[in-house]
Amino acid sequence: MFSIPFYQYEIKNWQEKKQKLLEICSTIDFKNQDIGNRKLNSYNADNLYTDYRSGNHNLYRDDVISTLKDELHNFKKDAKLDFMRVGEVWFQQYYKTQFHQPHNHGNCGYSSVTYIKFNKDKHVPTIFIAPFTDPRGDIINFVPKVDEGHIIFFPSMITHYVQPNKSNDIRIILSFNVNLCN
C-alpha cells in the first residue's frame, strides 16, 4: 500500500573521497560544540559534536558537492528528480557514549548521511522510525546495512536517531539536505 523511498550507494573511489572529506572535517572547530558550551534546545540537546547551523556549510558545501558528484547524479537519476539542490551541509562526530536523539529534518525533500569513519562491527547505523505503526500498534524501526564509504538518502521528514556510541573508535558522518524546490 505505502512505501518509503530509500536510496543507498557505495561511494566509488572511496579512499580518495574519504581523504577529501576528512580534510574538510579537520578544518571545523568542533570543540566549541561541546555540550557544556551550548544552550540546550531542540536542535542541539544531544551530546555529539557537530557544526550544524554554524554557518560553516557555506565554506565547504561546493567541495562536498564536487567530491560526491557521482553519487548525487545517481541519486537524482534513481529518484527521478527533475530538480534538486544541496542545502545545508554539516559534519557530526560521535565519541564513546555520544548519541543523537530522534529527530527529523522537516519537509525539505530528502536528507543524506555519508558514513566517513564507521566500523560496522563497532558502530550502529542511523535508525529510522516509520511514520506509522504495525497493525498491533508497535513502532517499526528500519536499520540499513551500511559500512564506511556508503551514502544514504531518505525523505527528510522521516524520524531517525543514533544510539550511543559504545566504541572507543570515533564515528564521523557527513549529512546534508536535498531540497526539491528553488
N, C-alpha and C positions, 0 to 999 in steps of 0.2 A: 504494500500500500504506500508506504513512505520510505524514502531513502535519504541519507545524508551524504553529500559528496565529500570525498576524502581522496587526496592525491599524495602519493609518496614516490620519491625518486632517490636513487643512489647517485650522488654527485660525481660526475666524470672528472678525471684529473684531480682527485680529492686531495692528495698530499700538497700539490701546488696551491690549490684554492684554500686549503686549511691554513697554510702558511700566511697567505694574504689576509685572511680573516683574523688570525691571531695577531698579526701586525697591527691591524686596525684596533683590535680589542686592547692591545698593550698601550695604546695612547689614551685610554679612558681612565680617569681618576675615580676608581670605584670606592676608595676608602671614604669619600665624602657621602657615600650612600649607606654607611653603617647605621644600623637601627638606632644607635644611641645618639646620632647626629641628625635624625629626621623627625619631622612631625608625623605621627601615625594618622593615616586617613585611608579611605577605601582603595586608593591606588598603590599605597606602599606599606601596608600593615604587615607585610611578610619580613622575614629576616634575610632574604637573599640580597646579593649585590647587583645593582642594575643601573643603567643610565637612562632608563625610561623617563620620558618627559623632561629630560635635562636640557634639550636643545642641541645636544651633540649630533643627533642624526643628520642634521644639515651638513655637518663636516664630513661625513663618510657615506652618506646614502648612495651617491653616484658610484663610489668604489665598490660597495656591496652589490649594486645592480650590475656593474660591469663583471664582477667576479662570478656572479650567479646567472649571467645572461642566458646560458643554455637551458638551465633548469626553469627559469622564468618563461622562456619561449615554449618549452614543452608543456608547462602548466597552462599557459594561455591557450595553446592548441587543444590540449586534452579537455580542458574545462569549457571549450568552445566560447571563449570570450572575445567580443569584438574590441573591447577597450579595457585596459587595466592600468593602474598607476600605483607604484610602490609608494606608500605613505611613510609614516613614521617607522624608523628602524632603531632597534636597541639590542644591547647585549645583556646577558644575565650570567652571573657566576654563583654556583652553589657549593659552598664548603660543607664539611660534615655538620649535620643536623639542620641545614638550611632547607627551606621549602617555599612553595608559592601556593597560597590559599585558592580555593575555587573562585574563578572569575571568568569573564568573557570580554571581548573587545568591542562590544556594541554591534550595530548593524552597518558595518562599513563595507562588507563584501567578504573577503577571505583574510585569514591570518596564516602565518607561516612560522615554523620552527626549524632551524638548521642545527643539527647536533654536531658541535665543533669538537668538544672534548667530552666523550661519552663512552663508557665501558659497559656494554650490555650485561656483563656478568656482575657488575657492581652498582650500576645506576638503574633507576626505574624511569621509563619514558613518561612523557606527558600522558595524563589520564583524562579521558573525555567522559562527560556525563550526558547521556541522551536527553533531549528536551521533552521526553515523555517516559512513562514507566512501563514495565511489563504488565500483563493482564492481572497479576497479583498485587500490583502497586509498588513493586520493588524497583529501585533505581537500576538503570542499565549503564554500566561502565564499558568503555572501549579503551584498550591499551594496545597501541600499534607496536608491531615488532620492528623496532628501529635499531640502528647502530650508528656509530660515528660515521659522518660523511653522508648521512641521509637528510633529506629535507622533506617536510610535510606541509600540505596546505589543507585548510579546513574552514568551514563557514565561521566568520568571526563571532557570531552570536552563540556559538556552542560553548557551554561552560566546560572549563578544563582546569587542571591543577597539577602540581608536582609534589610528591611525598617527600618527607625529609631525606636528605642525602645521608645514608648510613656508612658511606665510604670515606676514607681519608683522601681519596682522589677527587680533585675538583671536577665539577660538571659545568661546562660552558656551552651556552646556546646563543644563537642569534635569532631574533624574532622581528617580524615586520608585518604590517597590514597591507593588503592589496585592495585598493579602492576601485570600485567598478563604475564610478561616475566622475565627471570632471569636478 
